Amino acid sequence: GMKKDAGQALAWLRQDAEAGDIESQVYLGGNLLAGEFGRGQEAEGRRWLERAIAAGSTDAMQSYGMWLLK
């Protein structure tokens, strides 16, 4: 029974993403694009996915591609 806390999740994901964790970059970028942390954060979401793509993440390519398709 732990309460959900989107703000804390966002902070932890950003911390790990900034430290270079590619999985966190993909998850953070995809969820920002999807509006999971609020509206108006598409630019930041794209930046995180592009950073993960530059590191060779096929998951980031898929996530970004699916967002572009919708």
Backbone as a chain_set.jsonl record, in Angstrom:
{"seq": "GMKKDAGQALAWLRQDAEAGDIESQVYLGGNLLAGEFGRGQEAEGRRWLERAIAAGSTDAMQSYGMWLLK", "coords": {"N": [[0.704, -1.197, 0.0], [1.757, 1.438, -0.823], [1.446, 4.902, -1.409], [0.892, 6.47, -4.556], [3.122, 8.738, -6.114], [3.614, 11.03, -8.234], [5.282, 13.238, -8.538], [7.568, 12.581, -7.034], [8.371, 10.309, -8.412], [8.989, 11.44, -10.893], [11.151, 13.07, -10.149], [13.059, 11.14, -9.312], [13.379, 9.675, -11.681], [14.408, 11.661, -13.388], [16.816, 12.193, -12.072], [18.215, 9.736, -12.342], [18.228, 9.582, -15.153], [19.721, 11.848, -15.846], [22.122, 11.023, -14.824], [22.908, 9.278, -16.698], [21.586, 6.86, -17.096], [20.188, 4.811, -19.366], [17.765, 3.375, -19.598], [16.143, 4.792, -17.816], [16.117, 7.239, -19.132], [14.644, 6.558, -21.414], [12.17, 5.72, -20.308], [11.432, 8.041, -18.905], [11.402, 9.976, -20.993], [9.43, 8.871, -22.734], [7.151, 8.843, -21.073], [6.886, 11.539, -20.462], [6.262, 12.522, -23.005], [3.813, 11.266, -23.33], [2.268, 12.632, -21.569], [2.079, 11.898, -18.925], [3.129, 13.139, -16.69], [1.96, 15.546, -16.641], [0.784, 18.174, -18.793], [2.307, 19.736, -21.709], [5.021, 19.05, -21.791], [6.354, 17.995, -23.88], [8.633, 18.757, -25.379], [10.765, 18.341, -23.591], [10.47, 15.6, -23.247], [11.034, 14.669, -25.839], [13.723, 15.411, -26.012], [14.921, 13.712, -24.087], [14.379, 11.18, -25.183], [15.73, 11.405, -27.624], [18.33, 11.618, -26.69], [18.678, 9.07, -25.582], [18.372, 7.567, -27.901], [20.616, 8.398, -29.324], [22.469, 7.071, -27.824], [22.083, 4.557, -28.665], [19.733, 3.151, -28.043], [17.246, 0.945, -28.806], [14.738, 0.701, -27.733], [14.087, 3.34, -27.161], [13.962, 4.332, -29.742], [11.72, 2.956, -30.692], [9.699, 3.878, -28.923], [9.699, 6.653, -29.457], [9.136, 6.608, -32.183], [6.545, 5.476, -32.176], [5.167, 7.498, -30.853], [5.437, 9.561, -32.703], [3.897, 8.525, -34.726], [1.291, 8.607, -33.772]], "CA": [[0.0, 0.0, 0.0], [2.442, 2.736, -0.936], [0.731, 5.872, -2.233], [1.585, 6.931, -5.76], [3.635, 10.102, -6.008], [4.162, 11.344, -9.557], [6.375, 14.191, -8.383], [8.764, 11.858, -6.587], [8.776, 9.451, -9.531], [9.63, 12.309, -11.878], [12.451, 13.488, -9.614], [13.978, 10.002, -9.352], [13.681, 9.364, -13.081], [15.314, 12.708, -13.899], [18.131, 11.991, -11.454], [18.866, 8.606, -13.006], [18.429, 9.922, -16.564], [20.844, 12.785, -15.903], [23.336, 10.264, -14.506], [23.257, 8.482, -17.869], [20.86, 5.601, -17.172], [19.431, 4.847, -20.618], [16.393, 2.926, -19.347], [15.43, 5.913, -17.207], [15.907, 8.233, -20.186], [13.552, 6.068, -22.266], [10.929, 5.754, -19.549], [11.13, 9.442, -18.645], [11.023, 10.617, -22.25], [8.151, 8.344, -23.209], [6.063, 9.274, -20.206], [6.698, 12.981, -20.657], [5.532, 12.684, -24.266], [2.446, 10.773, -23.135], [1.558, 13.523, -20.659], [1.899, 11.253, -17.626], [3.554, 14.046, -15.625], [1.34, 16.831, -16.928], [0.824, 18.601, -20.192], [3.292, 20.743, -22.093], [6.398, 18.634, -21.551], [6.786, 17.225, -25.052], [10.006, 19.108, -25.779], [11.686, 17.639, -22.698], [10.353, 14.183, -23.572], [11.786, 14.425, -27.076], [15.163, 15.517, -25.719], [15.378, 12.502, -23.403], [14.372, 10.062, -26.12], [16.812, 11.625, -28.584], [19.594, 11.296, -25.989], [18.746, 7.61, -25.495], [18.576, 7.081, -29.272], [22.03, 8.643, -29.635], [23.242, 6.049, -27.115], [21.812, 3.277, -29.306], [18.578, 2.453, -27.478], [16.158, 0.608, -29.734], [13.49, 0.987, -27.023], [13.814, 4.762, -27.361], [13.537, 4.48, -31.138], [10.344, 2.469, -30.793], [8.825, 4.786, -28.188], [9.623, 7.913, -30.199], [8.443, 6.308, -33.427], [5.118, 5.306, -31.897], [4.607, 8.815, -30.542], [5.353, 10.297, -33.963], [2.822, 7.934, -35.516], [-0.028, 8.975, -33.235]], "C": [[0.761, 1.292, 0.0], [1.651, 3.658, -1.854], [1.575, 6.254, -3.449], [1.971, 8.396, -5.587], [4.349, 10.441, -7.311], [5.343, 12.306, -9.461], [7.672, 13.521, -7.962], [9.286, 10.95, -7.695], [9.519, 10.27, -10.58], [11.023, 12.721, -11.411], [13.469, 12.35, -9.697], [14.362, 9.65, -10.782], [14.64, 10.388, -13.673], [16.719, 12.508, -13.356], [18.883, 10.86, -12.153], [19.158, 8.913, -14.47], [19.627, 10.86, -16.715], [22.171, 12.101, -15.612], [23.731, 9.326, -15.644], [22.554, 7.146, -17.985], [19.902, 5.629, -18.37], [17.989, 4.393, -20.412], [15.562, 4.047, -18.732], [15.17, 7.007, -18.233], [14.725, 7.842, -21.067], [12.223, 6.195, -21.538], [10.492, 7.193, -19.295], [10.645, 10.129, -19.913], [9.665, 10.165, -22.749], [6.98, 8.814, -22.379], [5.833, 10.78, -20.247], [5.913, 13.236, -21.942], [4.073, 12.287, -24.124], [1.634, 11.652, -22.187], [1.337, 12.946, -19.276], [2.291, 12.153, -16.452], [2.98, 15.445, -15.819], [1.526, 17.2, -18.387], [1.959, 19.584, -20.433], [4.736, 20.36, -21.874], [6.949, 17.81, -22.71], [8.226, 17.514, -25.442], [11.025, 18.382, -24.897], [11.659, 16.138, -22.979], [11.137, 13.819, -24.819], [13.286, 14.464, -26.817], [15.676, 14.244, -25.043], [15.405, 11.309, -24.342], [15.488, 10.207, -27.148], [18.173, 11.305, -27.955], [19.767, 9.775, -25.901], [18.971, 6.993, -26.873], [20.039, 7.252, -29.667], [22.936, 7.628, -28.954], [22.957, 4.652, -27.649], [20.607, 2.514, -28.802], [17.488, 2.208, -28.528], [14.805, 0.826, -29.061], [13.097, 2.455, -27.204], [13.345, 5.018, -28.789], [12.081, 4.066, -31.304], [9.374, 3.44, -30.125], [8.614, 6.093, -28.954], [8.86, 7.706, -31.507], [6.952, 6.157, -33.237], [4.454, 6.629, -31.58], [4.453, 9.637, -31.82], [4.205, 9.803, -34.829], [1.453, 8.406, -35.062], [-0.345, 10.382, -33.514]], "O": [[0.428, 2.187, 0.778], [1.235, 3.257, -2.941], [2.8, 6.347, -3.375], [1.236, 9.183, -4.991], [5.539, 10.171, -7.468], [6.3, 12.192, -10.227], [8.744, 13.851, -8.468], [10.495, 10.836, -7.895], [10.553, 9.843, -11.093], [11.968, 12.72, -12.199], [14.611, 12.566, -10.103], [15.524, 9.36, -11.067], [15.58, 10.026, -14.382], [17.698, 12.638, -14.09], [20.05, 11.012, -12.513], [20.218, 8.548, -14.979], [20.45, 10.68, -17.612], [23.22, 12.535, -16.088], [24.762, 8.658, -15.572], [22.877, 6.362, -18.877], [18.928, 6.382, -18.379], [17.077, 4.975, -20.999], [14.399, 4.227, -19.095], [14.112, 7.636, -18.21], [13.904, 8.687, -21.426], [11.257, 6.719, -22.092], [9.318, 7.526, -19.453], [9.604, 10.786, -19.912], [8.84, 10.989, -23.144], [5.927, 9.149, -22.921], [4.703, 11.241, -20.085], [5.005, 14.068, -21.966], [3.196, 12.904, -24.729], [0.433, 11.436, -22.022], [0.5, 13.446, -18.524], [1.825, 11.941, -15.332], [3.464, 16.41, -15.228], [2.328, 16.603, -19.105], [2.5, 20.182, -19.503], [5.6, 21.232, -21.779], [7.886, 17.029, -22.543], [8.963, 16.596, -25.802], [12.028, 17.87, -25.394], [12.698, 15.479, -22.954], [11.819, 12.794, -24.861], [14.032, 13.641, -27.347], [16.75, 13.751, -25.388], [16.342, 10.512, -24.308], [16.127, 9.216, -27.504], [19.061, 10.78, -28.626], [20.862, 9.256, -26.117], [19.686, 5.999, -26.995], [20.632, 6.359, -30.272], [24.036, 7.349, -29.432], [23.515, 3.672, -27.155], [20.468, 1.328, -29.104], [16.893, 3.146, -29.06], [13.821, 1.108, -29.744], [11.92, 2.774, -27.379], [12.441, 5.822, -29.019], [11.306, 4.747, -31.976], [8.342, 3.783, -30.701], [7.488, 6.575, -29.08], [8.035, 8.536, -31.888], [6.17, 6.655, -34.048], [3.315, 6.869, -31.982], [3.451, 10.329, -31.998], [3.609, 10.576, -35.58], [0.553, 8.585, -35.882], [-1.414, 10.86, -33.135]]}, "num_chains": 1, "name": "protein.A"}
